[in-house]
Amino acid sequence: MIRDIGLTYGEVQEATADWRSTTPAQMLQLRHIKNMLTPLKGVSREIASADPLRQEIELWISLIPQLP
């Protein structure tokens, strides 16, 4: 699912810094990303804490509060 976002973590993180001044299309894209990430909150708890996948998911989940 993370691969389906189409942007890197860094690109999304950068976009969150000033999403209020972006175009409506960009805001919609960021909202779509938030909607994709939210269900992963429950999934990450089911993956072993040492697993790199869990670490990647948790990194992405950390962006949720910053997204529109």
N, C-alpha and C positions, 0 to 999 in steps of 0.2 A: 504494500500500500504506500509506503514512503516513496518508493521509486515512481509511483504514479503522480506524485506532486509535480514533477517536471522542473523543479528548481532545487538548487542545493540549499543546505541548511543556512549557509552564510548569506545567500541571496534573500531568503525569506527573512532572516534576522535583520538584514539591512532594510528591507521593505517595511518592517514593522516600526521602524524608528519614526517614520513620518507618513504613516498610512492615511492620516486625516487630510493630507494635502495631495493625495494621489487622485487619479481619475476614478470615476465610478466603476469602470471595468477592472482596474487594479484592485479596488476595494473588494469587489465581488470575488476576484481570484483569491485574495487573502482569506475571505470568509469561507470560501470553498475548502481551502487548506485547513482552516480551523475545524471545519466539519469532518474532514478526513482524519484529523489527528485525535479528536476527542474520544472515539471508541477505543483507541489504543491505550488509554489509561488503564482499563481493565485487563488488557492483554499483557501489558508489561509485568504485572504482578505474577503472572503464570510462568514467566521465563526465569530461569536461574539467574541470580544476581551477577554471577561472573560471566555470563554469556554476552558477547559483544553486541548481539542484536538487542538485548534489553538496554544496554547502555545507549545505543543509537536511538531507540524508541524514547527513552527518557529524555535525551537531549532534545528531540523534536517536541515532545510533550511540554517541555519547559517554555516553548514559544506560545502556547495557547493563551495565557493571560494577556499577551501583547498583541494578539490578533483581533481584528474587528469582529 
